[in-house]
Amino acid sequence: MNSPESAAGNTAAPICSAKGCRADAVWVLAWNNPKLHTPERRKTWLACEEHREHLSSFLDVRSFLKEVVTLAEWESHGPGPDAP
């Protein structure tokens, strides 16, 4: 999936992580799988307006979803624990 960290090096705008979607990302969905990741680790998916609810629900039903913020807000906070 696309992430704000990997998209930052690209000149193109970050795109939605939903399968087949090429829309500009507006939202960052921060998540982790407690069976695989330490509690502070955050993986990210990007979402357009149309797919934010669907992707959030997918993660939330599995108890993976930790936070949903705008892409602009995420970028203003700088890299998280997964940054290189």
VMD Tcl script that builds the backbone (N, CA, C; Angstrom):
set m [mol new atoms 252]
animate dup $m
set s [atomselect $m all]
$s set {name element resname resid chain x y z} {
  {N N MET 1 A 0.831 -1.182 0.000}
  {CA C MET 1 A 0.000 0.000 0.000}
  {C C MET 1 A 0.876 1.246 0.000}
  {N N ASN 2 A 0.283 2.335 -0.392}
  {CA C ASN 2 A 1.012 3.598 -0.373}
  {C C ASN 2 A 1.128 4.105 1.046}
  {N N SER 3 A 2.180 4.839 1.310}
  {CA C SER 3 A 2.323 5.447 2.624}
  {C C SER 3 A 2.814 6.863 2.463}
  {N N PRO 4 A 2.536 7.728 3.431}
  {CA C PRO 4 A 3.020 9.102 3.348}
  {C C PRO 4 A 4.537 9.155 3.241}
  {N N GLU 5 A 5.226 8.228 3.903}
  {CA C GLU 5 A 6.679 8.231 3.872}
  {C C GLU 5 A 7.201 7.916 2.480}
  {N N SER 6 A 6.632 6.891 1.822}
  {CA C SER 6 A 7.109 6.522 0.496}
  {C C SER 6 A 6.648 7.533 -0.548}
  {N N ALA 7 A 5.502 8.137 -0.353}
  {CA C ALA 7 A 4.987 9.093 -1.316}
  {C C ALA 7 A 5.750 10.414 -1.264}
  {N N ALA 8 A 6.379 10.722 -0.134}
  {CA C ALA 8 A 7.071 11.994 0.021}
  {C C ALA 8 A 8.203 12.147 -0.987}
  {N N GLY 9 A 8.847 11.057 -1.395}
  {CA C GLY 9 A 9.937 11.131 -2.342}
  {C C GLY 9 A 9.471 11.241 -3.787}
  {N N ASN 10 A 8.202 11.030 -4.042}
  {CA C ASN 10 A 7.650 11.099 -5.389}
  {C C ASN 10 A 7.213 12.524 -5.701}
  {N N THR 11 A 7.247 12.886 -6.992}
  {CA C THR 11 A 6.766 14.202 -7.379}
  {C C THR 11 A 5.257 14.203 -7.547}
  {N N ALA 12 A 4.655 13.029 -7.780}
  {CA C ALA 12 A 3.207 12.923 -7.928}
  {C C ALA 12 A 2.547 12.981 -6.548}
  {N N ALA 13 A 1.300 13.432 -6.546}
  {CA C ALA 13 A 0.545 13.484 -5.299}
  {C C ALA 13 A 0.295 12.065 -4.798}
  {N N PRO 14 A 0.278 11.861 -3.473}
  {CA C PRO 14 A -0.036 10.536 -2.920}
  {C C PRO 14 A -1.433 10.102 -3.360}
  {N N ILE 15 A -1.576 8.802 -3.640}
  {CA C ILE 15 A -2.871 8.300 -4.093}
  {C C ILE 15 A -3.477 7.345 -3.070}
  {N N CYS 16 A -4.759 7.149 -3.195}
  {CA C CYS 16 A -5.534 6.283 -2.315}
  {C C CYS 16 A -5.012 4.847 -2.366}
  {N N SER 17 A -5.034 4.166 -1.231}
  {CA C SER 17 A -4.572 2.782 -1.126}
  {C C SER 17 A -5.623 1.752 -1.525}
  {N N ALA 18 A -6.862 2.185 -1.762}
  {CA C ALA 18 A -7.909 1.239 -2.159}
  {C C ALA 18 A -7.560 0.613 -3.505}
  {N N LYS 19 A -7.805 -0.671 -3.623}
  {CA C LYS 19 A -7.464 -1.411 -4.840}
  {C C LYS 19 A -8.094 -0.759 -6.075}
  {N N GLY 20 A -7.244 -0.424 -7.038}
  {CA C GLY 20 A -7.702 0.141 -8.288}
  {C C GLY 20 A -7.990 1.631 -8.268}
  {N N CYS 21 A -7.948 2.259 -7.123}
  {CA C CYS 21 A -8.249 3.687 -7.029}
  {C C CYS 21 A -7.003 4.505 -7.360}
  {N N ARG 22 A -7.168 5.549 -8.149}
  {CA C ARG 22 A -6.053 6.426 -8.515}
  {C C ARG 22 A -6.316 7.853 -8.037}
  {N N ALA 23 A -7.299 8.037 -7.155}
  {CA C ALA 23 A -7.650 9.369 -6.658}
  {C C ALA 23 A -6.601 9.875 -5.674}
  {N N ASP 24 A -6.493 11.187 -5.586}
  {CA C ASP 24 A -5.578 11.786 -4.622}
  {C C ASP 24 A -5.981 11.420 -3.197}
  {N N ALA 25 A -4.994 11.121 -2.382}
  {CA C ALA 25 A -5.243 10.801 -0.977}
  {C C ALA 25 A -5.530 12.077 -0.195}
  {N N VAL 26 A -6.459 11.986 0.733}
  {CA C VAL 26 A -6.820 13.092 1.613}
  {C C VAL 26 A -6.638 12.680 3.068}
  {N N TRP 27 A -6.737 11.392 3.343}
  {CA C TRP 27 A -6.717 10.862 4.699}
  {C C TRP 27 A -5.572 9.885 4.905}
  {N N VAL 28 A -5.069 9.813 6.136}
  {CA C VAL 28 A -4.100 8.796 6.546}
  {C C VAL 28 A -4.766 7.941 7.612}
  {N N LEU 29 A -4.757 6.634 7.395}
  {CA C LEU 29 A -5.290 5.685 8.361}
  {C C LEU 29 A -4.094 4.991 9.002}
  {N N ALA 30 A -3.842 5.307 10.254}
  {CA C ALA 30 A -2.718 4.710 10.982}
  {C C ALA 30 A -3.225 3.461 11.687}
  {N N TRP 31 A -2.471 2.372 11.565}
  {CA C TRP 31 A -2.923 1.097 12.111}
  {C C TRP 31 A -1.736 0.259 12.536}
  {N N ASN 32 A -2.023 -0.793 13.276}
  {CA C ASN 32 A -1.032 -1.831 13.534}
  {C C ASN 32 A -1.729 -3.135 13.844}
  {N N ASN 33 A -1.032 -4.213 13.550}
  {CA C ASN 33 A -1.523 -5.545 13.859}
  {C C ASN 33 A -0.808 -5.977 15.134}
  {N N PRO 34 A -1.514 -6.062 16.259}
  {CA C PRO 34 A -0.859 -6.369 17.528}
  {C C PRO 34 A -0.175 -7.733 17.564}
  {N N LYS 35 A -0.542 -8.630 16.655}
  {CA C LYS 35 A 0.134 -9.933 16.599}
  {C C LYS 35 A 1.500 -9.833 15.923}
  {N N LEU 36 A 1.708 -8.766 15.150}
  {CA C LEU 36 A 2.954 -8.610 14.398}
  {C C LEU 36 A 3.802 -7.411 14.818}
  {N N HIS 37 A 3.165 -6.364 15.312}
  {CA C HIS 37 A 3.851 -5.100 15.566}
  {C C HIS 37 A 3.855 -4.731 17.045}
  {N N THR 38 A 4.891 -4.007 17.447}
  {CA C THR 38 A 4.922 -3.466 18.807}
  {C C THR 38 A 3.807 -2.422 18.927}
  {N N PRO 39 A 3.316 -2.158 20.139}
  {CA C PRO 39 A 2.173 -1.250 20.298}
  {C C PRO 39 A 2.387 0.156 19.741}
  {N N GLU 40 A 3.608 0.672 19.761}
  {CA C GLU 40 A 3.844 2.035 19.278}
  {C C GLU 40 A 4.020 2.128 17.757}
  {N N ARG 41 A 4.213 1.021 17.090}
  {CA C ARG 41 A 4.426 1.037 15.641}
  {C C ARG 41 A 3.144 1.393 14.910}
  {N N ARG 42 A 3.265 2.212 13.874}
  {CA C ARG 42 A 2.116 2.594 13.056}
  {C C ARG 42 A 2.422 2.354 11.592}
  {N N LYS 43 A 1.619 1.517 10.967}
  {CA C LYS 43 A 1.623 1.338 9.526}
  {C C LYS 43 A 0.588 2.331 8.993}
  {N N THR 44 A 0.639 2.663 7.715}
  {CA C THR 44 A -0.314 3.635 7.187}
  {C C THR 44 A -0.890 3.191 5.858}
  {N N TRP 45 A -2.148 3.516 5.684}
  {CA C TRP 45 A -2.823 3.443 4.405}
  {C C TRP 45 A -3.307 4.848 4.112}
  {N N LEU 46 A -3.384 5.188 2.844}
  {CA C LEU 46 A -3.921 6.475 2.415}
  {C C LEU 46 A -5.310 6.263 1.844}
  {N N ALA 47 A -6.168 7.263 1.979}
  {CA C ALA 47 A -7.538 7.135 1.475}
  {C C ALA 47 A -8.016 8.436 0.857}
  {N N CYS 48 A -8.788 8.299 -0.217}
  {CA C CYS 48 A -9.500 9.432 -0.783}
  {C C CYS 48 A -10.803 9.583 0.015}
  {N N GLU 49 A -11.552 10.632 -0.301}
  {CA C GLU 49 A -12.830 10.835 0.401}
  {C C GLU 49 A -13.759 9.639 0.224}
  {N N GLU 50 A -13.818 9.104 -0.991}
  {CA C GLU 50 A -14.740 8.012 -1.294}
  {C C GLU 50 A -14.421 6.726 -0.535}
  {N N HIS 51 A -13.153 6.428 -0.303}
  {CA C HIS 51 A -12.769 5.152 0.295}
  {C C HIS 51 A -12.376 5.219 1.773}
  {N N ARG 52 A -12.401 6.394 2.367}
  {CA C ARG 52 A -11.996 6.525 3.780}
  {C C ARG 52 A -12.819 5.617 4.691}
  {N N GLU 53 A -14.115 5.650 4.563}
  {CA C GLU 53 A -14.986 4.861 5.439}
  {C C GLU 53 A -14.787 3.361 5.222}
  {N N HIS 54 A -14.699 2.940 3.978}
  {CA C HIS 54 A -14.518 1.519 3.673}
  {C C HIS 54 A -13.192 0.994 4.239}
  {N N LEU 55 A -12.104 1.696 3.987}
  {CA C LEU 55 A -10.799 1.248 4.496}
  {C C LEU 55 A -10.751 1.311 6.022}
  {N N SER 56 A -11.338 2.355 6.606}
  {CA C SER 56 A -11.385 2.462 8.069}
  {C C SER 56 A -12.158 1.299 8.680}
  {N N SER 57 A -13.292 0.956 8.079}
  {CA C SER 57 A -14.102 -0.156 8.587}
  {C C SER 57 A -13.355 -1.484 8.495}
  {N N PHE 58 A -12.649 -1.689 7.379}
  {CA C PHE 58 A -11.865 -2.910 7.188}
  {C C PHE 58 A -10.852 -3.078 8.323}
  {N N LEU 59 A -10.146 -2.002 8.651}
  {CA C LEU 59 A -9.150 -2.064 9.726}
  {C C LEU 59 A -9.797 -2.136 11.107}
  {N N ASP 60 A -10.874 -1.397 11.297}
  {CA C ASP 60 A -11.515 -1.331 12.608}
  {C C ASP 60 A -12.140 -2.660 13.019}
  {N N VAL 61 A -12.750 -3.368 12.086}
  {CA C VAL 61 A -13.383 -4.648 12.408}
  {C C VAL 61 A -12.345 -5.660 12.892}
  {N N ARG 62 A -11.086 -5.470 12.498}
  {CA C ARG 62 A -9.987 -6.343 12.933}
  {C C ARG 62 A -9.259 -5.791 14.159}
  {N N SER 63 A -9.736 -4.666 14.668}
  {CA C SER 63 A -9.117 -3.950 15.798}
  {C C SER 63 A -7.691 -3.486 15.486}
  {N N PHE 64 A -7.448 -3.148 14.207}
  {CA C PHE 64 A -6.136 -2.653 13.788}
  {C C PHE 64 A -6.081 -1.126 13.746}
  {N N LEU 65 A -7.216 -0.475 13.507}
  {CA C LEU 65 A -7.247 0.971 13.308}
  {C C LEU 65 A -6.899 1.709 14.594}
  {N N LYS 66 A -5.954 2.635 14.496}
  {CA C LYS 66 A -5.530 3.415 15.653}
  {C C LYS 66 A -5.894 4.882 15.529}
  {N N GLU 67 A -5.825 5.430 14.304}
  {CA C GLU 67 A -6.054 6.863 14.127}
  {C C GLU 67 A -6.378 7.163 12.665}
  {N N VAL 68 A -7.251 8.145 12.444}
  {CA C VAL 68 A -7.549 8.649 11.112}
  {C C VAL 68 A -7.382 10.158 11.158}
  {N N VAL 69 A -6.465 10.680 10.343}
  {CA C VAL 69 A -6.202 12.113 10.297}
  {C C VAL 69 A -6.050 12.539 8.841}
  {N N THR 70 A -6.167 13.833 8.598}
  {CA C THR 70 A -5.954 14.310 7.239}
  {C C THR 70 A -4.487 14.141 6.868}
  {N N LEU 71 A -4.233 14.013 5.586}
  {CA C LEU 71 A -2.865 13.885 5.094}
  {C C LEU 71 A -2.049 15.116 5.484}
  {N N ALA 72 A -2.650 16.296 5.383}
  {CA C ALA 72 A -1.949 17.531 5.749}
  {C C ALA 72 A -1.550 17.518 7.226}
  {N N GLU 73 A -2.450 17.053 8.095}
  {CA C GLU 73 A -2.142 16.981 9.520}
  {C C GLU 73 A -1.021 15.974 9.780}
  {N N TRP 74 A -1.081 14.810 9.130}
  {CA C TRP 74 A -0.054 13.773 9.301}
  {C C TRP 74 A 1.323 14.301 8.884}
  {N N GLU 75 A 1.354 14.969 7.724}
  {CA C GLU 75 A 2.619 15.511 7.217}
  {C C GLU 75 A 3.180 16.599 8.115}
  {N N SER 76 A 2.323 17.364 8.768}
  {CA C SER 76 A 2.793 18.438 9.648}
  {C C SER 76 A 3.409 17.914 10.935}
  {N N HIS 77 A 3.087 16.653 11.307}
  {CA C HIS 77 A 3.648 16.053 12.518}
  {C C HIS 77 A 4.984 15.373 12.290}
  {N N GLY 78 A 5.391 15.244 11.035}
  {CA C GLY 78 A 6.677 14.613 10.725}
  {C C GLY 78 A 6.580 13.108 10.743}
  {N N PRO 79 A 7.706 12.423 10.463}
  {CA C PRO 79 A 7.704 10.960 10.379}
  {C C PRO 79 A 7.427 10.306 11.730}
  {N N GLY 80 A 6.773 9.163 11.660}
  {CA C GLY 80 A 6.468 8.400 12.862}
  {C C GLY 80 A 7.522 7.356 13.148}
  {N N PRO 81 A 7.212 6.374 14.001}
  {CA C PRO 81 A 8.172 5.353 14.395}
  {C C PRO 81 A 8.666 4.461 13.275}
  {N N ASP 82 A 7.949 4.402 12.137}
  {CA C ASP 82 A 8.365 3.561 11.020}
  {C C ASP 82 A 9.291 4.264 10.046}
  {N N ALA 83 A 9.582 5.531 10.291}
  {CA C ALA 83 A 10.430 6.277 9.358}
  {C C ALA 83 A 11.832 5.697 9.331}
  {N N PRO 84 A 12.453 5.734 8.152}
  {CA C PRO 84 A 13.815 5.190 8.043}
  {C C PRO 84 A 14.822 5.978 8.840}
}
mol reanalyze $m
mol bondsrecalc $m
mol representation Tube
mol addrep $m
